Structure formats: C-alpha cells, structure tokens
Amino acid sequence: MWDPDAFERDQQHVKHVRQILRHRHHLREIIIIVIMITVILVLGLQLFHANQQKSQLHQQIVNDRVELSREKSQHRKLKMNVKQLHNKGYLEQLIRQRYFYHKPGETVYSLPGDVARDVTHK
C-alpha cells in the first residue's frame, strides 16, 4: 500500500542528500579556486622576481661594457705611451721639458710659472 508519510520522508531524505552533495561540491569548488589562486600568485611572484633579476643583470652588463670600453681606451693610451718612451727623440724631449735638462751649449730659459716636476708627479 501507498504510504504518504513514507513518500514525504523519502522526499525530505532526497532533499537532504542533495543539500549535502551541493554543500560538498561548493566546498570542492572553493578549495580548487583557492589552490588555483595560490598557484597563480606563486608563479606570478616568480615571474616578477625573474624579471627583476633580468633587469638588474641587463644594467650590470651595460655598466660592465662601459667600464670595458674605458679600460680598453686607457690600455691603448698606455700602450702608446710605452711605444713613445722607446722612441729616443720623444724621450729626450720629455726629459728636457719636465726636468729642464739641456744639451751642451744650449741655454734653457725658465719663466716664472715653470716648475720642474719630479718623476712621480704628472
């Protein structure tokens, strides 16, 4: 026989089960969303950090290239100075200018602003 109370209880039980399942699905959705947001944030922070490091390295490379060009220029100047110092005529001229040396029979006139410099003074 048909029992209306049993049918009502079954309907309420089905509603209750659906509510429990809906609640579980909702919790799973929230957990999945939280996990996805966490992963996105971690990856975003890693990308930001990597971009910062890349820009710092790029700036360091630019600075190092400028320093390298300065050093190369200085090296070329020093190399030219060494080459000139091997030239006897240039060396004699340099010594005569800096230290007022003169050839025998030559007269050197010193003006008021002229001061002989020692070897360490440039």
C-alpha positions as CSV (number, residue, x, y, z in Angstrom):
1,M,0.0,0.0,0.0
2,W,0.9,3.5,-0.6
3,D,2.1,5.4,2.5
4,P,2.1,9.2,2.0
5,D,4.2,9.7,5.1
6,A,6.9,7.4,3.8
7,F,6.8,9.2,0.4
8,E,7.2,12.5,2.3
9,R,10.1,11.1,4.3
10,D,11.8,9.9,1.1
11,Q,11.4,13.3,-0.5
12,Q,12.9,15.0,2.5
13,H,15.7,12.5,2.6
14,V,16.4,13.1,-1.1
15,K,16.4,16.9,-0.4
16,H,18.8,16.4,2.5
17,V,21.1,14.3,0.4
18,R,21.0,16.9,-2.4
19,Q,21.9,19.6,0.1
20,I,24.8,17.6,1.4
21,L,26.0,17.0,-2.1
22,R,25.6,20.6,-3.1
23,H,27.5,21.7,0.0
24,R,30.3,19.2,-0.8
25,H,30.5,20.4,-4.4
26,H,30.6,24.0,-3.2
27,L,33.4,23.2,-0.7
28,R,35.4,21.4,-3.5
29,E,34.9,24.5,-5.8
30,I,36.2,26.8,-3.1
31,I,39.2,24.5,-2.4
32,I,40.0,24.3,-6.1
33,I,39.7,28.1,-6.5
34,V,42.0,28.7,-3.5
35,I,44.6,26.3,-4.9
36,M,44.5,27.9,-8.3
37,I,44.8,31.4,-6.9
38,T,47.7,30.2,-4.7
39,V,49.5,28.6,-7.8
40,I,48.9,31.8,-9.9
41,L,50.2,34.0,-7.1
42,V,53.4,31.9,-6.6
43,L,54.0,31.7,-10.4
44,G,53.4,35.5,-10.7
45,L,55.8,36.3,-7.9
46,Q,58.4,34.0,-9.5
47,L,57.9,35.8,-12.8
48,F,58.2,39.2,-11.1
49,H,61.4,38.1,-9.3
50,A,62.9,36.7,-12.5
51,N,62.1,40.0,-14.4
52,Q,63.7,42.0,-11.6
53,Q,66.9,39.8,-11.8
54,K,66.9,40.1,-15.6
55,S,66.7,43.9,-15.5
56,Q,69.5,44.0,-12.9
57,L,71.7,41.7,-15.0
58,H,71.0,43.9,-18.0
59,Q,72.0,47.0,-16.2
60,Q,75.1,45.3,-14.9
61,I,76.0,44.2,-18.4
62,V,75.6,47.8,-19.7
63,N,77.8,49.1,-16.8
64,D,80.4,46.4,-17.5
65,R,80.5,47.3,-21.2
66,V,81.0,50.9,-20.4
67,E,83.8,50.1,-18.0
68,L,85.4,47.7,-20.5
69,S,85.4,50.4,-23.2
70,R,87.1,52.8,-20.7
71,E,89.7,50.2,-19.8
72,K,90.4,49.5,-23.5
73,S,90.8,53.2,-24.1
74,Q,93.1,53.5,-21.1
75,H,95.1,50.5,-22.3
76,R,95.5,52.0,-25.8
77,K,96.8,55.2,-24.3
78,L,99.2,53.4,-22.0
79,K,100.4,51.2,-24.9
80,M,101.0,54.4,-27.0
81,N,102.9,55.9,-24.1
82,V,105.1,52.9,-23.8
83,K,105.7,52.9,-27.5
84,Q,106.7,56.6,-27.4
85,L,109.0,56.0,-24.5
86,H,111.0,53.6,-26.7
87,N,111.5,56.5,-29.2
88,K,114.7,58.2,-28.3
89,G,113.8,61.6,-29.7
90,Y,110.5,61.7,-27.7
91,L,112.2,60.6,-24.5
92,E,114.8,63.3,-24.8
93,Q,112.1,65.9,-25.5
94,L,110.1,64.7,-22.5
95,I,113.1,64.8,-20.1
96,R,114.1,68.3,-21.4
97,Q,110.6,69.6,-20.9
98,R,109.9,68.2,-17.4
99,Y,113.3,68.5,-15.8
100,F,114.9,71.4,-17.7
101,Y,117.8,69.3,-19.0
102,H,119.7,70.8,-21.9
103,K,122.2,69.8,-24.5
104,P,125.8,71.1,-24.1
105,G,126.0,74.6,-25.3
106,E,122.2,75.1,-25.1
107,T,120.6,77.7,-22.8
108,V,117.3,77.0,-21.1
109,Y,115.2,79.9,-20.0
110,S,112.9,79.4,-17.1
111,L,109.7,81.5,-16.9
112,P,108.2,82.4,-13.5
113,G,105.4,79.8,-13.8
114,D,107.7,76.9,-14.8
115,V,108.4,74.4,-12.1
116,A,110.5,71.3,-12.5
117,R,108.4,68.2,-11.6
118,D,109.8,65.0,-10.1
119,V,109.2,61.6,-11.7
120,T,106.2,60.7,-9.6
121,H,104.3,64.0,-10.4
122,K,102.3,64.1,-13.6
